[in-house]
Amino acid sequence: MKFHVVTIFPEFFRGPFEHGVVARAKAAGVLSIEVHDLRTWTHDRHKTVDDRPFGGGEGMLLKAEPLFDAVESIWPEQAKEKAPGKRVVLLSAQGRRFTQSVAREYAELESVLLICGRYEGVDERVAIHLADEELSIGDYVLSGGELGAAVVIDAVARLIPGVLGNEASAVQESFTNGVLDCPQWTRPAEFRGWKVPDVLLGGNHEEIRKWRMEAALEKTRRMRPDLL
């Protein structure tokens, strides 16, 4: 799978993509990431990517022209028609919420191009005529889409076959089955008087499976009742 990221801060991604799951996926050859500097597609000596909004208002907007030029340069076929297996995604506080199911959806694609919004947003023509969809990682406002892009890539990378050491890990995680993951413990069996539940020490795998299902539901009711 391949990700393209269009941003005005390409240096931001030097850290997030060089560690952990994403780095492993790149090393295994199952994930490729190209970060593109939006200023490459500007046409003035100041490399201007933003301008004031029509109608007045605070802040600046990313201009449509360099974003269209960037996407159509990276994916020439996008200038003609939407290519199957590819998706242009605009990171935006106004987009649909990013969830585990969306991560699974993206993991099935050949390639995803992420546009990192900045300032007060982008020219609406980008959202309407260039992006396939707008995507938000949560109901809050960030300074730009770079953090969101890193979150999306990390979440998707761990769903690509061959990335995790144990493929079952992604199946048992929170949100995969609509509920949170069950509580987990490790050694020692007793710490400061707090003991690991006896069922987890008994070795009866069927009883452990049932207990984990019930514990996952109980934790979901307590922590995230909205999921139920």
Secondary structure by P-SEA (a helix, b strand, c coil): cbbbbbccccccccccccccaaaaaaaaccbbbbbbccccccccccccccccccccccbbbbbaaaaaaaaaaacccccccccccbbbbbbccccccccaaaaaaaaaccbbbbbbbcccccccccccccccbbbbccccccccaaaaaaaaaaaaaaacccccccccccccccccccccccccccccccccccccccccccccaaaaaaaaaaaaaaaaaccccccc
